[in-house]
Structure formats: structure tokens, C-alpha cells
Amino acid sequence: MDTATVPQTIAAVLKQILGASGYSEDLAARELFSQDIWATGVTADFIATPDTVEQLQQTVAACHQHNIALNPRGGGMSYTSSTTPDRQGVGILDLSRLDKIVEINKDDMYVTAQAGATWKQLYDALKPLGLRTPFWGPLSGLNSTIGGGLSQGNAIFGAGIYGTTADSVTGLLVVLADGTPVRTGTGATKVGKPFWRYYGPDLTGLFCGDSGALGFKAEITFRLIPWPEHEEWATFEFVTRDACAEAMAAVARQNLACEVFGFDPALTRVRLKRASLAADTKTLANVVKAQGNLLKGLQEGAKIAMAGRNFMEADSWSLHFVVEGRSKAGVTEDMKRLKAACAAVGGKESENSIPKIVRANPFTPPNTILGAEGERWVPVHGIVSLSDGPKVWKALEDYFASLSAEFEKFEIQTGFLISSLGTTAYLIEPVFMWPEELLAIHEDTVDPAHLKKLKRFPANPAATAAVAKARRGVVDLFDSYGAAHFQIGRCYPYSEVLSDASLNLLKAVKAVVDPKGNVNPGALGL
């Protein structure tokens, strides 16, 4: 049995700062918080859960004084060991209670929220006001926090036009390794509001995509936009991967769709095998409600109900789009151009149930962190240029073909999700599913009613090792094309691929903000 080895002096200090409910050495909790969706790290010594920014500062300062390392944790949805300890003597800084919406400023068009707030909480606070952030969350936004999203990077909602999380941020409140609070952007001035990011050097950018290695995020301020009044959806099917790949790049270059995502036939089959969204009364009700008027809502809901699961061929490559805007005429024109781009490479339009449902039900329970029958599931991804996207996708499929015997031996299934970020970035996410026992984090995260329906598999370390080897091969292939990655964590070889000059600059920054190396040590390869 693991026994925490926390010095009694620091334990007493943290209990005094956080109270009985804010400090834990419970073994089961420590084991859970030392896992992510992919892997189990070294079990943390304790969990510190501040309720306020002041408690956060005091906790960080106390650990700094006692030379205790801290790993930040938000929703725990990482799959790259971003928050899991890789050494003994680490505490988990659980930010889930820092979940307040601090300010919604409709006049100056910004919103400030604490780092532990989820994307769903932010959405719920802004939607009734007719407002949103430009990028407004990942599919996992029911659990994923905005602080985690900023540290890791996100895709999907709004990303087709507005890019990732960091592209919507105007300023931060960050707690450095010694407990010092630092503001960035115009909020850093003595009397400033956090309405603008670019005043002097972009200090905000230092803490975006850092995997929590440079400081502890306390508050994030985003710019706001009016919620677009009109939207349309489209789904296209393609008989080849290459046509699908080229179509997404063509649409991205024209800056047409706010949401873009696609599946290969294997991932399509998995999604169609899962519990049918189309049969879910609540899901249909949300589609109806999202249309703004009852007649249109009933019409769109009826289309989905009639299509059932037959809205798409299971052996096709597919792309799904949402186009939004302030006027129906503008949305119609953008959709016309989008459809022409897809048709030009042989795309066939089909029922748009998937993007319509996803848009109306943006943040669903995270049951997709398991395969359709309860298999373990893990992605890996890369972000490449638009011209490289189709080539990289082909190279990845060729690589998987070379592993087909091993995949068959261990019953490893694969699939691909693709998406775009603004007009320059092409995201490719291979996913792996294989028979393996679940971790505590799966038991804790997946909806209990859904979990009861799934198969249970025995421990299968050989299959998991085969998946790990294949993931490393995928990362190597991505990096041969100069790919970028979200949630670098301890998975992607960021430090290894940087130029010497860039790495030296990064190390110099780390030395200033974290001189003892105790802020998420090991993340980013630092």
C-alpha cells in the first residue's frame, strides 16, 4: 500500500490554509488524481484544493518555501500525462473549486472566469445574454476546464474561424512558483481593465500551451462576440480519403466554417455503433430549441428522427460543417461556396444530422473516452500545414497498414478524426481502441448508467504496450513534417525538436518564473 510521505510541517501549514476539506492524503483520491485517460503516473503525496485565489497563492507559496513540487489539475481529461506526476514527492494542485465567473462586462465585451470553471459553465453564463467567446470549447467541455484548455490547447467549437483557446484570450492572472500573482495584458497596469492583450510584449502568450509548466492559472479573460443569429449545417461523404482530405483544406483556405470535423470509415462505424443520439428524446428536444422558432425546430428535429442511423454510409469518409453569421444571406452564400468546394473533389452531400446534433448538444457526458463496447480508447494527434495535411494522413494510414498483423493479434482498432484551425492549421487525430481493463479515472468519469452497459476486459499489458509503441511511431511521423501538438505534457518531444536557441530561451524563462523547477516538473520536457 502506498503511504504518503508528506513532511508534517508542510501538511500542517496546508491544512491551516485550506481547511479540512481542502487537503487530502486519501490513497484512493491520490491514485485517481495521478491518472489521466491514457496512463497512471507516480502516486502523488497529497491533494491541495483551494477555494479562492488567495488560498491558491498561499498554497503555492508554502510549497515553494518547503521545496515541494506541484502539478496542476483541472478536469483530468488529458491523454498525454500532462498532469500526472513522473517522480516521487509531488502534490496535486486541484483547481476544480476555482470555478467562478468573475465578471461579464457587456459594455467592454470581455468575460473573466476562474481557471477551474468548465466550458459548459462559461457557455451557460453567456448564452442567455446572447454572447459567447469566439472559441467556445472542446467536445469534452462538460468536464474540461478553461484553465486546462488554455494550458493544453483545444479544438472544435468556433475553431474553424477563430482558432484555439489562446486566440480568444485578452489577459490572465497567473500565480508564479513562489506565490506571486502576475497579471498580463492591459489588466497588468495599475488601473487597467483586461480588455486588450497586446500592450507591450505578449506576456499572456508565455502561459498559453505551456502544459502548466510556467505558472498556475487563476483567472482567464476572454473577449466576447455576439452569438451569431443564423447557422446552417452540411455533411459531405467521399469515396476516397484523399478527396476528403483535400476538401477540408479547400474549405479552410476560404475561412467558411466555424466548426469542421471529419471521420474515416472506421471511426464512423464506431460512432454509429454507440448509443444513437438520434433516438435520444432530450437530444432532439435540444435540436428543436436551438433553431430559435418552433416551426423550424420541428422541421429539423423531424429530419433527424426520420434519418435515424441511416444518415451516412458506414464505409465513407465524411466531413461535417457548421456555418454561422449575423445574416441568413451571408450564411447562405458561405454555405454555397463550401458545398462547391466539396463537390469539386467529388463530395456527395448527405443528411446533416451529425453537425446539427453536435451543435445543439455541444457538451455531452464523456462516454466517448471508451470504445463502443467498453474498450480502452486513446488518441494522439498532430497539427500540420494545410498542404501537408493530405500527405500526412496518407502516411499515417500507410504506417498503420504496416502494423496490421500486430493490430490484428492484439485486437487493436484504429480510426481518424480530422479538423481545421483557422485558415492555416490541419489537425489529424488517430485514435486507438483495444481490450484492456479500465483505470480508476474511467470509472470516475464515464456516466454510471452507460458504464453498466459495457463489457469488461481483463488486464492486457501486451496490447497496451503495442498501442504505446504505435503512438510513438505516429508522433515520430508527425514530427518529421514539423507538426505542432496540443497538450504537450510528457508525450510529445517538444524540447527535443526545438532549435537550440529557442530551447535556451524557454529554459531561461522557466528559470525566472520557476527557479526551483517545482511547477509541473517534467512537463514540456523541462
C-alpha positions in Angstrom: 0.0 0.0 0.0 1.3 3.4 -0.9 1.9 5.7 2.0 2.2 9.4 1.6 5.5 10.9 2.9 4.5 14.5 3.3 6.6 16.3 5.9 4.3 17.1 8.9 5.4 20.8 8.8 4.0 21.4 5.3 1.0 19.2 5.9 0.0 21.3 8.9 0.5 24.5 7.0 -1.6 23.4 4.1 -4.4 22.2 6.4 -4.4 25.6 8.1 -4.6 27.4 4.7 -7.1 25.1 3.0 -9.2 23.7 5.9 -10.1 20.0 6.4 -11.9 19.7 3.0 -9.1 21.3 1.0 -6.3 18.9 1.9 -6.2 15.2 1.4 -3.8 12.3 1.7 -6.5 9.7 1.0 -4.9 6.9 -1.1 -7.8 6.3 -3.5 -8.1 10.0 -4.2 -4.4 10.4 -4.7 -4.3 7.4 -7.1 -7.2 8.8 -9.1 -5.7 12.2 -9.4 -2.4 10.7 -10.5 -4.0 9.2 -13.6 -5.2 10.6 -16.9 -7.2 8.9 -19.7 -4.1 7.2 -21.0 -1.7 6.4 -18.2 -1.0 6.1 -14.5 1.7 8.3 -13.0 3.6 8.1 -9.8 1.1 8.4 -7.0 1.0 12.0 -5.6 1.7 12.6 -1.9 -1.3 14.8 -1.3 -4.1 16.8 -3.0 -4.5 20.5 -2.3 -7.8 22.1 -3.4 -8.0 25.8 -2.9 -11.4 27.6 -2.8 -10.1 31.1 -3.5 -7.3 32.8 -5.4 -5.9 33.8 -2.1 -5.8 30.2 -0.9 -4.1 29.3 -4.2 -1.4 31.9 -3.7 -0.8 30.9 -0.1 -0.7 27.2 -1.0 1.8 27.7 -3.8 4.0 30.0 -1.6 4.0 27.5 1.2 5.1 24.6 -1.1 7.7 26.8 -2.7 9.2 27.6 0.8 9.3 23.9 1.6 10.6 22.9 -1.9 7.5 20.8 -2.7 6.6 20.3 -6.4 3.0 20.8 -7.5 1.2 19.5 -10.6 -1.9 21.5 -11.6 -5.1 19.5 -12.4 -8.3 20.7 -13.9 -10.9 18.3 -15.4 -8.4 15.4 -15.8 -9.2 14.9 -19.4 -5.6 14.8 -20.7 -4.2 11.8 -22.6 -0.6 12.9 -22.6 0.4 12.6 -18.9 0.2 16.4 -18.7 -0.7 16.5 -15.1 0.4 13.1 -13.8 3.5 13.0 -11.6 6.6 11.5 -13.1 8.5 11.4 -9.8 8.1 11.0 -6.0 7.3 13.9 -3.7 4.8 15.7 -5.8 1.5 17.2 -4.7 -1.6 17.7 -6.9 -3.0 21.2 -7.1 -6.7 20.6 -7.8 -8.2 23.7 -9.3 -11.7 22.4 -9.6 -13.2 24.7 -6.9 -11.8 27.8 -8.6 -14.9 27.7 -10.8 -16.5 31.2 -10.5 -17.4 33.5 -13.3 -15.7 36.6 -12.0 -17.1 39.3 -14.4 -19.2 39.5 -17.5 -18.6 43.0 -19.0 -21.2 43.6 -21.8 -20.1 47.2 -22.4 -16.4 46.3 -22.9 -17.1 42.9 -24.3 -15.0 40.6 -22.1 -15.6 37.9 -19.6 -13.3 36.8 -16.8 -13.6 33.3 -15.2 -11.5 31.3 -12.8 -9.4 28.6 -14.2 -11.4 25.7 -12.8 -14.7 26.7 -14.5 -15.7 24.3 -17.2 -16.5 25.4 -20.7 -20.1 24.3 -20.0 -20.3 26.7 -17.1 -19.0 29.6 -19.2 -21.4 28.7 -22.1 -24.4 28.6 -19.6 -23.4 32.0 -18.2 -23.1 33.7 -21.6 -25.8 32.1 -23.8 -28.8 33.8 -22.1 -27.1 37.2 -22.7 -26.7 36.4 -26.4 -22.9 36.4 -26.0 -20.0 33.9 -26.3 -16.3 33.7 -26.6 -15.0 33.3 -30.2 -13.6 29.8 -29.5 -16.1 28.4 -27.0 -14.9 24.9 -26.1 -13.9 21.3 -26.9 -16.3 18.4 -27.2 -15.3 17.5 -23.6 -16.4 20.8 -22.3 -18.8 19.3 -19.7 -15.7 18.2 -17.7 -12.8 20.1 -19.3 -11.8 23.4 -17.6 -10.9 26.7 -19.3 -7.6 26.8 -17.4 -6.8 23.3 -18.7 -7.8 24.3 -22.2 -5.5 27.3 -22.2 -2.6 25.2 -20.8 -3.2 22.4 -23.3 -4.9 23.9 -26.4 -8.3 23.0 -27.7 -10.2 22.4 -30.9 -13.8 22.2 -32.3 -16.3 24.9 -31.3 -15.5 28.1 -33.1 -12.0 26.8 -34.0 -12.6 26.7 -37.8 -12.8 30.5 -37.9 -11.3 31.7 -34.6 -8.5 29.2 -33.9 -7.8 27.6 -30.5 -8.4 28.8 -26.9 -5.4 31.2 -26.7 -6.6 33.1 -29.8 -9.6 34.4 -27.8 -7.7 35.4 -24.6 -7.1 39.0 -23.6 -5.4 38.5 -20.3 -4.5 36.3 -17.4 -4.0 36.2 -13.7 -1.2 33.7 -13.1 0.4 32.6 -9.8 4.1 32.0 -10.2 6.1 29.3 -8.4 6.7 31.5 -5.3 3.1 32.5 -5.0 3.5 35.9 -6.7 0.3 36.9 -8.6 1.0 38.3 -12.1 -1.5 39.9 -14.5 -0.9 40.1 -18.2 -2.3 42.4 -21.0 -3.9 45.7 -20.2 -5.0 44.2 -16.9 -1.4 44.3 -15.8 -1.3 48.1 -15.5 -2.0 49.7 -12.1 -5.5 50.9 -13.1 -6.2 48.8 -16.2 -9.1 46.6 -17.3 -8.3 43.3 -19.0 -9.8 44.4 -22.3 -6.8 44.0 -24.6 -3.9 41.6 -24.8 -1.3 43.3 -26.8 0.2 46.1 -24.6 4.0 45.7 -24.8 5.5 42.2 -25.1 2.8 39.5 -25.1 3.3 38.0 -21.6 -0.1 36.3 -22.0 1.4 34.1 -24.7 4.0 32.7 -22.4 1.4 30.8 -20.4 -0.7 29.5 -23.3 0.1 26.0 -24.3 2.6 25.6 -21.5 1.1 22.4 -20.1 1.0 24.2 -16.8 4.8 24.3 -16.6 5.4 28.0 -16.2 2.8 29.0 -13.6 -0.6 28.3 -12.1 -3.5 29.9 -13.9 -6.0 31.6 -11.6 -8.2 33.7 -13.9 -8.6 33.9 -17.7 -10.2 36.8 -19.5 -11.7 36.2 -23.0 -13.1 38.7 -25.5 -16.8 38.3 -26.3 -18.7 38.3 -29.5 -22.5 38.4 -30.1 -23.9 34.9 -30.6 -24.4 34.6 -34.4 -28.1 34.8 -35.3 -28.1 32.3 -38.2 -26.4 28.9 -38.8 -26.6 26.1 -41.3 -25.0 22.7 -41.4 -23.7 20.4 -44.0 -22.4 16.8 -44.3 -20.4 15.5 -47.3 -19.3 12.0 -48.0 -16.3 11.0 -50.1 -15.3 7.7 -51.7 -11.6 8.2 -51.0 -9.5 9.5 -48.2 -7.6 11.9 -50.5 -10.8 13.6 -51.7 -12.0 14.1 -48.1 -8.5 15.4 -47.1 -8.3 17.9 -49.9 -11.9 19.1 -49.4 -11.2 20.1 -45.8 -8.1 22.0 -46.8 -10.1 23.8 -49.5 -12.8 24.9 -47.1 -10.3 26.0 -44.5 -8.5 28.3 -47.0 -11.7 30.1 -47.7 -12.5 30.7 -44.0 -16.1 29.5 -44.3 -17.0 27.1 -41.4 -16.8 27.8 -37.7 -16.8 24.0 -37.0 -15.2 21.4 -39.2 -14.6 17.8 -38.3 -14.3 14.6 -40.3 -14.1 10.8 -39.8 -12.7 8.0 -41.7 -14.9 4.9 -42.2 -13.5 3.1 -39.1 -14.3 5.9 -36.8 -17.7 6.4 -38.5 -18.6 2.8 -37.7 -17.6 3.2 -34.1 -19.7 6.3 -33.7 -22.7 4.7 -35.4 -22.3 1.7 -33.1 -22.6 3.8 -30.0 -25.9 4.7 -28.4 -27.9 6.6 -31.0 -28.1 10.3 -30.4 -30.9 10.4 -32.9 -33.1 8.2 -30.7 -32.5 10.3 -27.6 -35.5 12.5 -26.8 -33.5 15.1 -24.9 -31.1 15.4 -27.8 -33.9 16.0 -30.3 -35.5 18.5 -27.9 -32.3 20.5 -27.8 -32.1 20.5 -31.6 -35.7 21.9 -31.8 -34.9 24.5 -29.1 -31.7 25.6 -30.8 -33.5 26.7 -34.0 -35.0 29.8 -32.4 -38.5 29.2 -33.7 -40.8 26.3 -33.2 -41.7 25.6 -36.8 -38.1 25.4 -38.0 -37.1 23.4 -34.9 -39.8 20.8 -35.5 -38.7 20.6 -39.1 -35.1 20.0 -38.3 -35.9 17.6 -35.5 -38.2 15.6 -37.8 -35.4 15.3 -40.4 -33.1 13.7 -37.8 -35.8 11.4 -36.4 -36.6 10.2 -39.9 -33.0 9.7 -40.8 -32.2 7.6 -37.7 -28.9 5.9 -38.0 -29.1 5.7 -41.8 -28.0 9.3 -42.4 -24.5 8.2 -43.6 -22.7 5.3 -45.2 -20.5 3.4 -42.8 -17.8 2.9 -45.4 -17.4 6.5 -46.5 -15.0 9.3 -45.4 -17.1 12.2 -44.1 -16.8 15.9 -43.3 -19.2 17.8 -41.2 -19.6 21.6 -41.1 -21.3 24.4 -39.3 -21.5 27.9 -40.9 -22.7 30.8 -38.8 -23.2 34.5 -39.3 -25.3 37.6 -38.5 -27.4 37.3 -41.6 -29.2 34.5 -43.4 -27.9 35.8 -46.8 -24.3 35.7 -45.6 -24.6 32.2 -44.2 -26.3 31.0 -47.4 -23.5 32.4 -49.5 -20.8 30.9 -47.4 -22.5 27.6 -47.4 -22.9 27.8 -51.2 -19.1 28.2 -51.5 -18.4 25.4 -49.1 -20.6 23.0 -51.0 -18.9 23.9 -54.2 -15.5 23.2 -52.7 -16.6 19.8 -51.6 -18.4 18.9 -54.8 -15.3 19.9 -56.8 -13.4 16.9 -55.4 -16.3 14.5 -55.7 -18.1 15.0 -52.4 -21.7 13.9 -52.1 -24.0 15.9 -49.8 -25.9 13.8 -47.3 -28.2 14.3 -44.3 -26.6 16.8 -41.9 -27.7 15.1 -38.7 -24.3 14.9 -37.1 -23.3 18.6 -37.2 -26.8 19.6 -36.3 -26.9 17.4 -33.2 -23.4 18.3 -32.1 -24.1 22.0 -32.3 -27.4 21.7 -30.4 -25.8 19.4 -27.8 -22.2 20.7 -27.5 -21.1 19.3 -24.2 -22.3 15.7 -23.7 -21.2 13.2 -21.0 -17.6 12.0 -21.7 -18.7 8.4 -22.6 -16.5 8.5 -25.7 -13.4 8.1 -23.7 -14.1 4.4 -24.1 -14.8 2.3 -27.2 -18.3 1.4 -28.3 -18.1 -1.9 -26.3 -16.0 -0.7 -23.4 -12.6 -0.9 -24.9 -9.8 1.4 -23.8 -9.5 4.4 -26.0 -6.7 6.9 -26.6 -5.9 9.4 -29.3 -2.7 11.0 -30.4 -2.6 14.0 -32.8 -0.6 16.4 -34.8 -1.3 19.8 -36.4 0.3 20.4 -39.8 0.0 22.9 -42.6 -2.9 22.7 -45.0 -0.8 21.5 -47.8 0.8 18.8 -45.7 -2.5 17.5 -44.2 -3.5 15.1 -47.0 0.1 13.8 -47.3 0.4 13.2 -43.6 -2.9 11.4 -43.4 -1.9 9.1 -46.2 1.5 8.4 -44.5 -0.3 7.6 -41.2 -2.6 5.1 -42.9 0.4 3.5 -44.6 2.1 3.3 -41.3 -0.9 1.6 -39.7 -1.1 -0.8 -42.7 2.5 -1.9 -41.8 1.3 -2.7 -38.3 -1.8 -4.6 -39.4 -0.5 -8.0 -38.2 0.2 -6.7 -34.7 -3.1 -4.8 -34.6 -4.9 -8.0 -35.5 -3.0 -10.0 -32.9 -4.0 -7.7 -30.1 -7.4 -6.7 -31.4 -6.4 -3.0 -31.8 -8.8 -0.9 -33.7 -7.9 2.5 -35.2 -9.7 5.5 -36.7 -9.1 9.1 -37.7 -10.7 12.4 -36.8 -9.7 15.5 -38.7 -10.4 19.2 -38.1 -9.1 22.6 -39.1 -8.0 25.6 -37.0 -8.5 28.9 -38.8 -7.1 29.2 -42.3 -3.6 27.7 -41.7 -3.8 24.6 -39.5 -4.8 21.0 -40.3 -5.4 18.7 -37.2 -5.2 14.9 -37.6 -6.1 12.7 -34.7 -5.6 9.0 -34.9 -7.4 7.0 -32.2 -6.7 3.6 -30.8 -9.2 1.2 -29.2 -8.2 -2.1 -27.6 -9.4 -4.6 -25.0 -7.9 -3.7 -21.6 -9.1 -3.2 -18.1 -10.3 0.3 -17.0 -8.5 2.7 -14.8 -10.0 4.4 -11.8 -10.4 7.6 -13.9 -12.7 5.8 -16.4 -14.8 4.5 -13.5 -15.0 8.0 -12.1 -15.6 9.9 -15.4 -17.9 7.8 -17.5 -21.7 8.1 -16.9 -22.6 5.2 -14.5 -25.6 4.2 -16.5 -23.6 4.0 -19.7 -20.8 2.1 -17.9 -23.2 -0.6 -16.8 -23.9 -1.5 -20.4 -20.3 -2.1 -21.4 -18.2 -5.2 -21.5 -15.4 -5.6 -19.0 -12.0 -6.7 -20.2 -9.1 -8.3 -18.2 -5.7 -6.7 -17.9 -3.9 -6.8 -21.2 -0.5 -5.2 -20.8 0.9 -6.6 -24.1 -1.8 -4.9 -26.1 -1.3 -1.7 -24.3 2.4 -1.8 -24.9 1.7 -2.3 -28.6 -0.5 0.8 -28.6 2.2 2.8 -26.8 4.7 1.7 -29.5 2.4 2.6 -32.3 1.6 6.0 -30.7 5.4 6.8 -30.5 5.6 5.9 -34.2 2.8 8.3 -35.0 4.5 11.1 -33.1 7.7 10.5 -34.9 5.9 10.6 -38.3 4.2 13.9 -37.3 7.4 15.4 -36.2 9.1 14.6 -39.5 6.6 17.0 -41.0 7.3 19.7 -38.4 3.9 19.2 -36.7 2.7 21.1 -33.7 0.8 19.5 -30.8 -1.8 20.4 -28.2 -1.3 19.2 -24.6 2.4 18.6 -25.0 2.7 17.3 -21.4 5.1 14.3 -21.2 4.1 12.8 -24.5 5.3 15.0 -27.4 9.1 15.6 -27.6 8.8 19.4 -27.6 12.2 20.1 -26.1 13.9 17.7 -28.4 12.5 19.2 -31.6 13.1 22.9 -30.7 16.2 24.7 -32.1 19.0 25.2 -29.6 18.3 29.0 -29.5 14.6 28.5 -28.9 15.1 25.9 -26.2 17.7 28.0 -24.4 15.2 30.9 -24.3 12.5 28.7 -23.0 14.8 27.3 -20.3 15.7 30.9 -19.3 12.1 31.8 -18.9 11.5 28.7 -16.9 14.4 29.6 -14.6 12.9 33.1 -13.9 9.3 32.0 -13.2 10.2 28.7 -11.6 13.8 28.8 -10.3 13.4 25.6 -8.2 11.8 23.6 -11.1 8.8 22.7 -9.0 5.9 23.8 -11.2 4.7 20.6 -13.0 8.3 19.3 -13.3 8.8 17.2 -16.4 6.1 18.8 -18.5 7.4 20.2 -21.8 10.5 18.1 -21.2 11.7 20.7 -18.7 
